[in-house]
């Protein structure tokens, strides 16, 4: 199971979230940290008690649509997939495969109850975004237009590969596979920016490290490797350190790590 948990600013800095009491906000963060890689919490009541709170706070988060109830006393974070992105090599499916089928993923990557979708289907009405939720609870980039029930797929079926299109929506970011730059691409960038960095040395250095930084952080975009080159240039240029050590500048690493921890993996929808 992935160790890191993230929070989208579009959720935790929304008016709806700020309207929560401090107790509700605190519990939300603790529950999110304890959820599995699908956002399911198996010990929500125990966590609530460990925070010195009453179960009324837990129920309030459900009534305000930040939590959804599953069968057998389980809960799921409604906006889990807006908050979090878990890499394939670290993702571990929830052990509560039956209970998670109580909810489905909507177009905006939030969970909703499966029985609501089925009720909409029976009445021949489109499955609308829950009217009890405010616009401020969703990222600006997320569509809240009415959608057909055909776009709602039970999570269990997605895991089994029965709907590739639904899986693509649920893991949209997973399709954005990072393509490491070639020596020629690095050389062209260095020329365009007038950087004095050896392209072959740069590429071979990170190829040997599988394009990762100290601490296990993966370089995952062209912006990041370009920023690394600038860091190398500042190090090797006039006034920089020229020890021959190819390790990236620690200040840059800290800045990049902070970028990851602020939820960059999911903030762009």
Helices and strands as residue ranges (DSSP letters): H 9-12, H 15-18, H 22-34, E 40-41, H 44-50, H 55-63, E 67-69, G 71-73, E 75-77, H 80-83, G 99-102, E 103-105, E 111-113, H 114-122, G 135-137, G 149-151, E 153-154, H 155-159, H 164-170, G 172-175, H 183-193, H 199-208, E 212-213, E 217-218, H 222-236, H 250-261, H 264-267
